[in-house]
Amino acid sequence: DDDDDDDDVTFGENQIENSKSPFVADEAEENDESNDDSVEKARDTTSGTLNDGVEVDDIHEDDENTQQFDTGDDFEENYDVVHHEGGGVARIPLPQAPFAPSSTPLARRRILCWNQHGVISSREREELDGSSSRTIDISFVDSASRRPVSFRDPYNFIVGTIGEEGGLFASDLIEDNDDDEPDIDLGILNGMSESTREVVRRSERRKNGLRSDRATGSCIYFHRFNTFGSKHDKDWTLTLPEDERVLGCSSGSGWNAVVTSRRFLRMYSSSGVQGPIIWIKGDPVALVGRDRFLAVIYHECNPLMDGTQRLGYSMFTGVDGVEIAQGSVSAIGKGSSLTWAGFDNALSLFVMDDEGALSMLVSSKTHCGSANSHSWVPSLDTMGLKKSREDSFWPVNVQDGKLFCIPLKGVKHPDPVRRPLPTSYPLRMPLAHTSGGADAMLGEVSIRANLALRNKAFVNGIILSSDEPSGADDLESDYDAMCANVDKVTLKLFFSLVKGGNIERAFDLSKRLHLEKSFEIAETAADRCNQIKLSDRIHDIKLNRFQSEVYESEEEYLDQEDQSVMDNSIAPTEESFVHSKKVSPSSAEKKRKEYDSDDASFQEEPKSRRKLNPFAKMRMQSPEKQMRSAEVMGPKLSRMSTFSAESRKKAKSAKHFL
């Protein structure tokens, strides 16, 4: 069995004593043709591959010490062949290898990371003395404000990422040059490459129990862009414990994180302060992050027999490492595997499988209202964008409702040297085709906008629950502005449905509105189209959603007034005596009468009274006649009447002149 020779595939378990040499395991696969189990025999059986310079990748595919990132070029490599005793052969799918999103395979020149901040490329160059060295180049998207960065790579980094505050890099396992070398027959090592010799030495060291106390794991390096301290101390380097390899890295606002072969999620601050170490529930596949969030994607269990990968995810806050969401990655097609993952500018998690289906993780409130549930929603199917079978799309990032990717033809990765410009494709959910035309497009935009609004509410809740909720007013104003924009799209579709006579569809669509003003606009539009029933139903929805909040606030105000009146009616105290000096009894009585009149008017007011829309046009009506009762006004006297005041005054003046 190929799994028996892997002494590090089960992370966290000590299999040193029972581990076998991978060369002996390869010889056992030849059905024990020879009883000689020497390493030289095993090398002879695979000499055709050892002499080609690629023996480590071909022989030790599952060995942790020679594990390479999955390139996805050969479908057959994802299956393992198992021979049964009866002579049958079964092909069992293998778990997906870990990968770095938006990166190219290992080569002389490769792309370590390509995201919304910029591009990190690694290139190999020859020195004057004939030796070779590698150089890291960082180019930014905003080239006007940031200059490109280049520095030498002494550790031969295999993974890297670029974040808001700097670039994070990690190397392969550092060679252990300990003096305690095991006794190995030199004849066995003759004819092998240096990498194969190192594998044999490590295997023999584990057999003999020779383990070094020095840190010989991956090296982590953070290149910081700006700092308020000394420029000499802005960068930092750490080395992991022995045989612990970094499989993925991510950087955000104030934090850095790596996921290792021991299923550890290690977190660091921007200055290099080590944070919590978290166990991952399965073998890691990818690590992505942006701003304040990061997500780890891991294997939940073995793949299905058709090759479908069974993956899970966990989302954390980058600064303190608090888990905020977890679940299964169900957005993978039949027989597919994961090819890309990342966050957009609204901090929504996106994934893409090898069939080109882009999906978004959507948050929603549960029925109890105290927790959030998450589900995956398809956002874009790139199969409809292909012009031929050879076309493919290499994703870079998702920004402002668009997928930025590199269109490819016949290849799986872009050229690191030429590096073509990304192309943007707007997100579009694969809805069923209708004859609506423009209304169908508005419907898709309305659905996707409401889903994005849910994620916005989830993100705002996480931010407000943190230790620094200072920007609560800004978050609320931004959320209200986003609600207004989403309601504009919904109202456009609502107007079209009302004009077309689709009253029931318009009523169902009105339930997606969020603001009270939007309900009033929809109610007015229904009235103008003489849809009285629709207007009444929308009015009822508005009352059920907003009127309860108004009544609660008014009741709280009245309770406070009642409490103040009761306090004043109690026996006078020193505080009430001081208060009585400032307010006269007449003014207090006047205020009490005003409160009683307001209370009576509030009780007489019906609960279902409509509110006038201040933005609606005034209706032109005929002026009403001022009908006043005779009991109130009394009899009206003419000017010539002898009982009027003017006639009496004239009579007095006439008598005076006489």
PALO-877964 format. One line per 2 residues: their letters; for each residue x, y, z of C-alpha. Coordinates in Angstrom, 3 decimals, always signed. Layout:
N
A) X Y Z | ...
// end
This chain:
658
DD) +0.000 +0.000 +0.000 | +1.352 +3.440 -0.968
DD) -0.022 +5.013 +2.185 | +2.129 +2.810 +4.442
DD) +5.356 +4.399 +3.261 | +4.261 +7.952 +4.044
DD) +5.548 +8.807 +7.485 | +4.035 +12.319 +7.523
VT) +0.711 +12.069 +5.703 | -1.210 +11.706 +8.980
FG) -0.355 +15.024 +10.568 | +0.037 +15.103 +14.318
EN) +0.693 +11.359 +14.726 | +4.018 +9.769 +15.442
QI) +4.714 +7.160 +12.808 | +8.479 +7.164 +12.959
EN) +8.875 +3.633 +14.255 | +6.478 +2.021 +11.762
SK) +7.511 +4.096 +8.741 | +9.139 +2.396 +5.779
SP) +11.457 +3.700 +3.145 | +9.559 +4.829 +0.059
FV) +11.993 +2.963 -2.164 | +11.232 -0.324 -0.370
AD) +7.532 +0.364 -0.853 | +8.046 +0.961 -4.556
EA) +9.867 -2.367 -4.824 | +7.014 -4.132 -3.056
EE) +4.656 -2.971 -5.797 | +6.493 -5.201 -8.261
ND) +4.717 -8.229 -6.621 | +7.891 -9.207 -4.746
ES) +9.769 -10.334 -7.849 | +12.989 -10.402 -5.869
ND) +13.644 -11.131 -2.201 | +16.356 -8.518 -2.096
DS) +14.857 -5.445 -0.374 | +17.850 -3.157 -0.742
VE) +17.460 +0.406 -1.805 | +19.678 -0.265 -4.850
KA) +17.120 -2.750 -6.211 | +14.355 -0.219 -5.817
RD) +16.443 +2.381 -7.573 | +17.036 +0.021 -10.502
TT) +13.326 -0.578 -10.960 | +12.741 +3.181 -11.281
SG) +15.988 +4.210 -12.932 | +14.082 +5.439 -15.964
TL) +12.632 +8.261 -13.942 | +15.513 +8.866 -11.556
ND) +17.854 +9.835 -14.357 | +15.442 +12.363 -15.828
GV) +15.769 +14.792 -12.948 | +12.125 +14.540 -11.858
EV) +12.355 +11.493 -9.645 | +11.258 +13.214 -6.423
DD) +7.915 +14.397 -7.804 | +7.125 +11.065 -9.483
IH) +8.058 +8.667 -6.681 | +7.016 +10.615 -3.608
ED) +3.772 +12.193 -4.668 | +2.177 +11.564 -1.305
DE) +5.262 +12.150 +0.832 | +5.010 +15.298 +2.885
NT) +8.737 +15.994 +2.587 | +8.483 +16.223 -1.210
QQ) +4.912 +17.458 -1.539 | +4.333 +19.842 -4.447
FD) +1.350 +22.064 -5.118 | -1.300 +20.594 -7.377
TG) -1.187 +21.915 -10.928 | -4.220 +19.988 -12.131
DD) -2.627 +19.127 -15.474 | -3.167 +15.361 -15.354
FE) -6.527 +13.951 -14.371 | -5.132 +10.463 -13.855
EN) -2.849 +11.655 -11.053 | -5.918 +12.285 -8.880
YD) -6.673 +8.554 -8.658 | -4.948 +5.712 -6.851
VV) -4.998 +2.163 -8.246 | -5.732 -0.582 -5.682
HH) -5.295 -4.300 -6.526 | -7.701 -6.770 -4.915
EG) -6.913 -10.373 -3.997 | -9.281 -11.685 -6.668
GG) -7.382 -9.857 -9.396 | -9.689 -6.876 -9.685
VA) -8.467 -3.270 -9.924 | -10.195 -0.278 -8.324
RI) -9.452 +3.384 -8.949 | -9.872 +5.380 -5.734
PL) -9.831 +9.194 -6.042 | -7.146 +10.967 -4.045
PQ) -7.715 +14.060 -1.901 | -6.918 +17.336 -3.585
AP) -3.419 +18.694 -2.951 | -3.035 +22.127 -1.314
FA) -2.652 +25.099 -3.635 | -2.144 +28.861 -3.559
PS) -4.950 +30.792 -5.342 | -3.930 +32.846 -8.388
ST) -0.451 +31.333 -8.611 | +1.429 +29.350 -11.271
PL) +3.308 +26.044 -10.809 | +6.914 +25.817 -9.667
AR) +9.289 +26.882 -12.453 | +12.285 +29.080 -13.149
RR) +9.891 +32.018 -13.330 | +6.495 +31.871 -11.697
IL) +3.729 +33.983 -10.188 | +3.460 +33.575 -6.434
CW) +0.318 +35.686 -6.058 | -1.921 +37.915 -8.164
NQ) -4.728 +39.742 -6.378 | -6.387 +43.154 -6.044
HG) -3.228 +44.734 -4.587 | -0.678 +43.656 -7.166
VI) +1.465 +40.808 -8.478 | +4.316 +38.903 -6.817
SS) +6.638 +37.055 -9.204 | +9.718 +34.949 -8.529
RE) +12.470 +34.612 -11.115 | +15.742 +32.735 -11.208
RE) +18.876 +34.381 -12.512 | +22.495 +33.329 -12.967
EL) +25.291 +35.089 -11.143 | +28.720 +35.919 -12.538
DG) +30.333 +32.977 -10.724 | +27.933 +30.536 -12.406
SS) +25.641 +30.043 -9.417 | +21.933 +30.756 -9.527
SR) +19.788 +32.890 -7.234 | +16.179 +33.968 -7.089
TI) +14.649 +37.439 -6.953 | +11.211 +38.545 -5.752
DI) +9.458 +41.297 -7.720 | +6.347 +43.081 -6.388
SF) +4.367 +45.317 -8.735 | +1.283 +47.183 -7.512
VD) -2.011 +47.876 -9.230 | -1.828 +51.482 -8.047
SA) +1.524 +52.137 -9.700 | +1.072 +55.904 -9.462
SR) +1.379 +55.978 -5.660 | +3.560 +52.901 -5.071
RP) +6.820 +51.996 -6.697 | +7.746 +48.406 -7.561
VS) +9.739 +46.459 -4.979 | +12.515 +43.936 -5.673
FR) +14.757 +41.989 -3.298 | +16.813 +38.803 -3.303
DP) +15.253 +35.533 -2.208 | +17.778 +33.628 -0.077
YN) +15.212 +31.085 +1.171 | +13.692 +29.992 -2.158
FI) +10.098 +30.922 -1.258 | +7.408 +28.575 -2.549
VG) +4.292 +30.525 -1.412 | +3.584 +34.211 -1.032
TI) +0.808 +36.760 -0.836 | +0.405 +40.530 -0.820
GE) -1.856 +42.357 +1.625 | -2.731 +45.840 +2.767
EG) +0.428 +46.328 +4.830 | +3.055 +44.113 +3.196
GL) +3.987 +40.869 +1.496 | +4.124 +37.524 +3.332
FA) +6.377 +34.711 +2.084 | +7.185 +31.166 +3.194
SD) +9.878 +28.722 +2.103 | +10.119 +24.969 +1.911
LI) +11.694 +22.921 +4.702 | +15.147 +24.191 +5.592
ED) +17.934 +21.649 +5.162 | +19.182 +20.198 +8.433
ND) +22.988 +20.188 +8.493 | +23.293 +18.417 +11.829
DD) +26.555 +16.607 +12.541 | +24.831 +13.411 +13.666
EP) +24.499 +11.737 +10.273 | +23.123 +8.191 +10.112
DI) +25.249 +5.327 +8.834 | +24.199 +4.826 +5.206
DL) +25.904 +2.712 +2.599 | +27.519 +5.152 +0.181
GI) +26.989 +2.717 -2.667 | +23.272 +3.125 -2.284
LN) +23.509 +6.891 -2.685 | +25.671 +6.771 -5.800
GM) +23.821 +7.804 -8.930 | +21.037 +9.578 -7.048
SE) +20.267 +13.239 -7.213 | +20.908 +15.470 -4.224
ST) +17.204 +15.811 -3.423 | +16.764 +12.013 -3.406
RE) +19.781 +11.627 -1.134 | +18.299 +14.098 +1.290
VV) +15.054 +12.110 +1.381 | +16.957 +8.909 +2.167
RR) +18.959 +10.648 +4.908 | +15.821 +11.985 +6.551
SE) +14.157 +8.593 +6.400 | +17.161 +6.930 +8.042
RR) +17.332 +9.660 +10.676 | +13.730 +9.032 +11.655
KN) +14.364 +5.293 +11.841 | +17.332 +5.807 +14.175
GL) +15.474 +8.392 +16.263 | +17.906 +11.186 +15.413
RS) +15.850 +14.359 +15.545 | +17.370 +17.788 +15.752
DR) +16.361 +20.273 +18.421 | +16.941 +23.155 +16.033
AT) +14.125 +24.761 +14.030 | +14.290 +23.217 +10.557
GS) +10.751 +23.928 +9.364 | +9.632 +26.500 +6.826
CI) +10.933 +30.038 +7.056 | +8.330 +32.850 +7.218
YF) +9.307 +36.315 +6.021 | +7.155 +39.462 +6.102
HR) +8.208 +42.432 +3.963 | +6.452 +45.464 +5.421
FN) +5.732 +48.442 +3.180 | +5.458 +51.247 +5.754
TF) +6.157 +51.661 +9.457 | +6.219 +54.476 +11.997
GS) +9.230 +52.910 +13.738 | +12.733 +52.183 +12.555
KH) +13.019 +51.068 +8.948 | +15.642 +48.509 +9.921
DK) +13.133 +46.660 +12.122 | +10.062 +46.810 +9.879
DW) +10.688 +43.338 +8.345 | +10.736 +40.155 +10.412
TL) +11.583 +36.469 +9.926 | +10.438 +33.360 +11.823
TL) +11.280 +29.669 +11.484 | +8.787 +26.906 +12.241
PE) +9.619 +23.761 +14.241 | +11.172 +20.751 +12.610
DE) +9.371 +19.169 +9.645 | +6.511 +21.691 +9.752
RV) +5.898 +23.037 +6.262 | +3.844 +26.045 +5.271
LG) +1.114 +25.084 +2.785 | -0.622 +28.452 +2.474
CS) -0.298 +32.052 +3.649 | -2.499 +35.139 +3.797
SG) -2.173 +38.758 +4.882 | -4.728 +41.405 +5.831
SG) -5.231 +44.577 +7.819 | -3.107 +44.198 +10.953
WN) -2.607 +40.431 +10.750 | -0.763 +37.624 +8.931
AV) -1.512 +33.905 +8.922 | -0.057 +30.640 +7.637
VT) -1.485 +27.126 +7.546 | +0.997 +24.270 +7.953
SR) +1.331 +20.558 +7.282 | +0.520 +19.804 +10.934
RF) -2.958 +21.285 +10.413 | -1.996 +24.380 +12.395
LR) -3.322 +27.845 +11.650 | -0.629 +30.190 +12.955
MY) -1.471 +33.879 +13.257 | +0.847 +36.883 +13.634
SS) +0.475 +40.624 +13.891 | +1.979 +43.031 +11.366
SG) +4.922 +43.604 +13.692 | +5.618 +39.878 +14.112
VQ) +3.916 +39.234 +17.463 | +2.788 +35.608 +17.509
GP) -0.922 +35.071 +18.033 | -3.079 +32.004 +18.635
II) -2.434 +28.588 +17.084 | -5.651 +26.884 +15.963
WI) -6.200 +23.276 +14.934 | -7.816 +22.869 +11.518
KG) -10.478 +20.176 +11.237 | -8.846 +18.526 +8.209
DP) -5.877 +18.613 +5.886 | -5.621 +22.186 +4.565
VA) -6.323 +22.939 +0.914 | -6.167 +26.758 +0.683
LV) -5.888 +29.853 +2.870 | -7.308 +33.221 +1.764
GR) -7.971 +36.522 +3.491 | -8.702 +40.205 +3.033
DR) -9.051 +43.222 +5.307 | -10.164 +41.773 +8.679
FL) -11.312 +38.253 +7.652 | -9.555 +35.039 +6.609
AV) -10.882 +31.649 +5.564 | -9.315 +28.184 +5.657
IY) -10.546 +25.488 +3.283 | -9.783 +21.917 +4.287
HE) -10.717 +18.280 +3.573 | -13.770 +17.100 +5.489
CN) -13.449 +13.482 +4.345 | -12.296 +11.379 +1.422
PL) -13.580 +12.337 -2.045 | -16.535 +10.595 -3.625
MD) -15.933 +7.765 -6.073 | -16.618 +10.089 -9.012
GT) -13.807 +12.411 -7.868 | -15.936 +15.097 -6.195
QR) -13.925 +16.686 -3.407 | -15.568 +16.930 +0.019
LG) -14.276 +20.178 +1.483 | -15.141 +22.403 +4.430
YS) -14.401 +25.988 +5.393 | -13.822 +28.033 +8.548
MF) -13.856 +31.832 +8.712 | -11.933 +33.744 +11.379
TG) -11.231 +37.304 +12.356 | -7.617 +37.989 +11.504
VD) -6.629 +40.002 +14.568 | -7.917 +37.815 +17.420
GV) -8.616 +34.509 +15.643 | -12.308 +34.196 +16.583
EI) -14.261 +31.769 +14.391 | -17.297 +33.503 +12.902
AQ) -18.550 +30.892 +10.404 | -17.937 +27.291 +9.419
GS) -19.542 +24.714 +7.175 | -19.168 +22.609 +4.051
VS) -18.081 +23.837 +0.630 | -21.039 +22.538 -1.327
AI) -20.282 +24.766 -4.336 | -18.307 +22.062 -6.158
GK) -19.692 +20.329 -9.214 | -19.868 +16.605 -9.799
GS) -16.400 +15.144 -10.234 | -14.795 +18.560 -9.697
SL) -12.240 +20.047 -7.351 | -11.529 +23.532 -6.038
TW) -9.344 +25.804 -8.179 | -9.691 +29.282 -6.631
AG) -10.962 +31.078 -3.527 | -10.925 +34.675 -2.326
FD) -12.809 +37.634 -0.842 | -14.306 +40.567 -2.724
NA) -14.224 +44.205 -1.599 | -17.449 +43.661 +0.428
LS) -15.719 +40.802 +2.349 | -17.889 +38.081 +0.791
LF) -16.188 +34.710 +0.287 | -16.100 +33.333 -3.290
VM) -14.926 +29.961 -4.619 | -14.569 +28.472 -8.105
DD) -14.320 +24.841 -9.186 | -12.511 +23.433 -12.204
EG) -15.752 +23.570 -14.243 | -15.719 +27.375 -14.024
AL) -18.657 +27.843 -11.621 | -18.151 +30.858 -9.337
SM) -20.162 +30.791 -6.084 | -20.638 +33.196 -3.168
LV) -21.145 +32.456 +0.526 | -24.356 +34.196 +1.682
SS) -25.290 +34.904 +5.290 | -28.847 +35.027 +6.611
KT) -30.548 +35.262 +9.987 | -32.005 +32.115 +11.529
HC) -35.590 +31.888 +12.813 | -34.486 +32.566 +16.372
GS) -32.676 +35.688 +15.165 | -29.642 +35.230 +17.432
AN) -27.349 +33.391 +14.978 | -26.469 +33.422 +11.293
SH) -26.647 +30.571 +8.825 | -24.608 +30.452 +5.620
SW) -25.279 +28.917 +2.232 | -23.573 +28.904 -1.165
VP) -25.190 +30.659 -4.123 | -23.969 +30.423 -7.764
SL) -22.904 +33.859 -8.956 | -21.411 +33.227 -12.414
DT) -21.104 +30.254 -14.747 | -18.137 +30.791 -17.044
MG) -19.179 +27.841 -19.221 | -21.517 +30.208 -21.074
LK) -18.629 +32.595 -21.755 | -16.506 +30.013 -23.549
KS) -16.277 +30.214 -27.322 | -14.557 +26.826 -27.669
RE) -13.704 +23.827 -25.548 | -10.111 +24.997 -25.172
DS) -11.095 +28.274 -23.531 | -10.628 +28.690 -19.798
FW) -10.601 +31.524 -17.272 | -7.850 +32.012 -14.698
PV) -9.426 +34.045 -11.835 | -7.574 +36.932 -10.186
NV) -10.112 +38.575 -7.858 | -13.737 +39.701 -7.509
QD) -14.330 +43.443 -7.242 | -17.510 +45.552 -7.373
GK) -19.687 +42.754 -8.719 | -17.216 +41.738 -11.449
LF) -14.869 +38.800 -11.912 | -11.394 +39.848 -13.015
CI) -9.644 +36.968 -14.742 | -7.194 +36.047 -17.501
PL) -8.847 +34.407 -20.549 | -6.736 +31.465 -21.687
KG) -6.856 +29.228 -24.710 | -5.341 +25.754 -24.619
VK) -3.320 +26.370 -21.436 | -4.149 +26.330 -17.742
HP) -1.917 +29.157 -16.509 | -0.870 +32.563 -17.883
DP) +2.674 +33.302 -18.974 | +4.594 +34.798 -16.012
VR) +6.869 +36.737 -18.371 | +4.287 +38.435 -20.591
RP) +1.576 +38.634 -17.927 | -1.531 +39.684 -19.901
LP) -4.020 +42.232 -18.599 | -7.061 +40.925 -16.709
TS) -10.527 +41.039 -18.251 | -13.650 +41.782 -16.215
YP) -16.935 +39.900 -16.499 | -20.031 +41.083 -14.573
LR) -21.520 +38.573 -12.183 | -24.753 +37.018 -13.366
MP) -26.671 +34.283 -11.603 | -27.780 +31.383 -13.839
LA) -31.515 +32.093 -13.586 | -34.150 +30.424 -15.748
HT) -34.814 +32.164 -19.072 | -37.965 +34.270 -19.273
SG) -39.528 +36.547 -21.893 | -39.136 +39.605 -19.684
GA) -36.148 +41.086 -21.495 | -34.936 +44.055 -19.480
DA) -37.156 +43.022 -16.563 | -35.303 +39.699 -16.356
ML) -31.980 +41.502 -16.026 | -33.405 +43.777 -13.333
GE) -34.723 +40.730 -11.498 | -31.283 +39.108 -11.472
VS) -29.656 +42.304 -10.251 | -32.307 +42.656 -7.530
IR) -31.715 +39.120 -6.247 | -27.941 +39.475 -6.218
AN) -28.117 +42.908 -4.590 | -30.322 +41.616 -1.772
LA) -27.880 +38.761 -1.149 | -25.009 +41.230 -0.997
LR) -27.040 +43.294 +1.470 | -27.334 +40.277 +3.756
NK) -23.564 +39.857 +3.790 | -23.200 +43.572 +4.498
AF) -25.402 +43.237 +7.573 | -23.368 +40.216 +8.733
VN) -20.062 +42.049 +8.308 | -21.388 +45.130 +10.123
GI) -22.519 +42.939 +12.997 | -19.046 +41.418 +13.321
IL) -17.433 +44.857 +13.258 | -19.810 +46.278 +15.871
SS) -19.221 +43.291 +18.156 | -15.467 +43.946 +18.166
DE) -13.643 +45.993 +20.756 | -13.666 +49.159 +18.628
PS) -17.277 +49.983 +17.615 | -16.373 +53.636 +17.145
GA) -17.693 +53.855 +13.584 | -21.229 +52.653 +14.316
DD) -22.793 +55.783 +12.832 | -20.760 +55.477 +9.644
LE) -21.663 +51.810 +9.277 | -25.351 +52.584 +9.747
SD) -25.281 +55.385 +7.195 | -23.446 +53.198 +4.689
YD) -25.948 +50.402 +5.219 | -28.899 +52.765 +4.732
AM) -27.331 +54.099 +1.540 | -26.858 +50.556 +0.289
CA) -30.485 +49.749 +1.166 | -31.615 +52.800 -0.826
NV) -29.628 +51.666 -3.877 | -31.020 +48.143 -3.652
DK) -34.575 +49.498 -3.291 | -34.098 +51.657 -6.401
VT) -33.508 +48.545 -8.488 | -36.479 +46.803 -6.892
LK) -38.764 +49.801 -7.470 | -37.811 +49.983 -11.156
LF) -38.924 +46.408 -11.586 | -42.011 +47.113 -9.459
FS) -43.100 +50.022 -11.690 | -42.680 +47.877 -14.786
LV) -44.806 +45.084 -13.328 | -47.564 +47.453 -12.182
KG) -47.787 +49.110 -15.603 | -47.926 +45.686 -17.232
GN) -50.788 +44.563 -14.979 | -48.818 +41.879 -13.089
IE) -50.278 +42.851 -9.730 | -49.454 +39.676 -7.804
RA) -45.834 +39.683 -8.962 | -45.555 +43.323 -8.013
FD) -46.919 +42.546 -4.549 | -44.394 +39.721 -4.056
LS) -41.617 +42.015 -5.218 | -42.627 +44.730 -2.746
KR) -41.670 +42.399 +0.105 | -37.986 +42.879 -0.870
LH) -38.071 +46.576 +0.004 | -36.145 +47.700 +3.070
LE) -36.858 +51.382 +3.769 | -40.162 +52.923 +4.844
KS) -39.807 +55.600 +2.213 | -39.544 +52.901 -0.465
FE) -42.846 +51.393 +0.692 | -44.496 +54.792 +0.498
IA) -43.255 +55.275 -3.068 | -44.560 +51.850 -4.057
ET) -47.907 +52.611 -2.402 | -48.222 +55.924 -4.256
AA) -47.353 +54.265 -7.576 | -50.079 +51.684 -7.025
DR) -52.609 +54.435 -6.254 | -51.793 +56.331 -9.433
CN) -52.319 +53.180 -11.475 | -55.727 +52.694 -9.781
QI) -54.552 +49.486 -8.077 | -56.305 +50.090 -4.759
KL) -56.042 +46.495 -3.538 | -52.306 +46.436 -4.203
SD) -51.883 +49.746 -2.425 | -53.776 +48.504 +0.634
RI) -51.702 +45.319 +0.825 | -48.434 +47.267 +0.581
HD) -49.724 +49.609 +3.280 | -50.403 +46.650 +5.569
IK) -46.854 +45.329 +5.043 | -45.446 +48.739 +5.872
LN) -47.488 +48.941 +9.072 | -46.455 +45.482 +10.202
RF) -42.795 +46.221 +9.590 | -42.421 +49.817 +10.778
QS) -45.472 +50.807 +12.835 | -44.510 +48.506 +15.695
EV) -41.211 +50.342 +16.027 | -43.020 +53.714 +16.145
YE) -45.441 +52.513 +18.819 | -42.620 +51.104 +20.936
SE) -40.745 +54.404 +20.872 | -43.912 +56.370 +21.713
EE) -44.779 +54.022 +24.546 | -41.311 +54.423 +26.003
YL) -41.710 +58.205 +25.862 | -45.103 +58.044 +27.563
DQ) -43.776 +55.741 +30.255 | -41.047 +58.226 +31.022
ED) -43.594 +61.083 +31.245 | -45.857 +59.038 +33.508
QS) -42.941 +58.256 +35.769 | -42.006 +61.924 +36.023
VM) -45.622 +62.896 +36.896 | -45.779 +60.198 +39.562
DN) -42.503 +61.377 +41.039 | -43.847 +64.919 +41.294
SI) -47.085 +63.740 +42.939 | -45.240 +61.971 +45.772
AP) -44.504 +63.701 +49.094 | -42.154 +66.622 +48.558
TE) -38.477 +65.968 +48.991 | -35.481 +68.207 +48.882
ES) -35.003 +67.538 +45.177 | -38.667 +68.174 +44.394
FV) -38.553 +71.334 +46.522 | -35.641 +72.628 +44.485
HS) -37.466 +71.665 +41.321 | -40.612 +73.485 +42.511
KK) -38.671 +76.720 +42.845 | -37.702 +76.604 +39.201
VS) -41.142 +75.723 +37.827 | -44.265 +77.570 +38.939
PS) -47.469 +75.646 +39.745 | -49.289 +77.340 +36.901
SA) -46.733 +76.241 +34.318 | -46.721 +72.698 +35.710
EK) -50.511 +72.602 +35.497 | -50.324 +73.913 +31.966
KR) -47.855 +71.179 +30.957 | -50.057 +68.540 +32.552
KE) -53.047 +69.757 +30.562 | -50.972 +69.638 +27.360
YD) -49.900 +66.081 +28.150 | -53.522 +65.046 +28.827
SD) -54.665 +66.565 +25.545 | -51.812 +64.837 +23.651
DA) -52.632 +61.539 +25.313 | -56.304 +61.845 +24.386
SF) -55.500 +62.687 +20.788 | -53.064 +59.753 +20.607
QE) -55.685 +57.326 +21.934 | -58.363 +58.581 +19.564
EP) -56.065 +58.304 +16.559 | -56.692 +55.042 +14.683
KS) -53.741 +52.694 +14.315 | -54.273 +52.159 +10.598
RR) -54.160 +55.837 +9.674 | -52.153 +56.399 +6.538
KL) -49.209 +58.744 +6.471 | -48.921 +61.263 +3.699
NP) -45.967 +60.972 +1.394 | -44.115 +64.316 +1.415
FA) -42.606 +63.559 -1.999 | -45.935 +62.816 -3.737
KM) -47.616 +65.383 -5.958 | -50.534 +67.328 -4.537
RM) -53.919 +66.307 -5.833 | -55.980 +69.184 -7.319
QS) -59.484 +69.224 -5.877 | -62.353 +71.681 -5.835
PE) -62.312 +74.074 -2.847 | -64.566 +73.017 -0.053
KQ) -67.254 +75.379 +1.223 | -66.746 +76.562 +4.721
MR) -69.697 +75.041 +6.493 | -70.078 +76.445 +9.971
SA) -72.944 +75.733 +12.320 | -75.266 +78.511 +13.433
EV) -74.888 +77.469 +17.043 | -71.202 +78.306 +17.059
MG) -71.266 +81.524 +15.036 | -74.650 +82.904 +16.093
PK) -76.836 +85.294 +14.026 | -74.970 +87.719 +11.788
LS) -76.207 +91.375 +11.747 | -75.948 +93.566 +8.716
RM) -74.238 +96.938 +8.774 | -77.568 +98.806 +8.404
ST) -79.184 +97.062 +11.369 | -79.960 +99.303 +14.364
FS) -78.631 +96.655 +16.724 | -75.140 +96.564 +15.222
AE) -72.188 +98.279 +16.878 | -71.516 +100.541 +13.914
SR) -75.103 +101.828 +13.815 | -75.056 +102.584 +17.521
KK) -71.779 +104.474 +17.156 | -73.165 +106.572 +14.311
AK) -76.253 +107.370 +16.369 | -74.131 +108.567 +19.293
SA) -72.015 +110.797 +17.072 | -75.147 +112.328 +15.499
KH) -76.533 +113.145 +18.928 | -73.221 +114.730 +19.917
FL) -73.285 +117.158 +17.024 | -76.822 +118.106 +17.880
// end
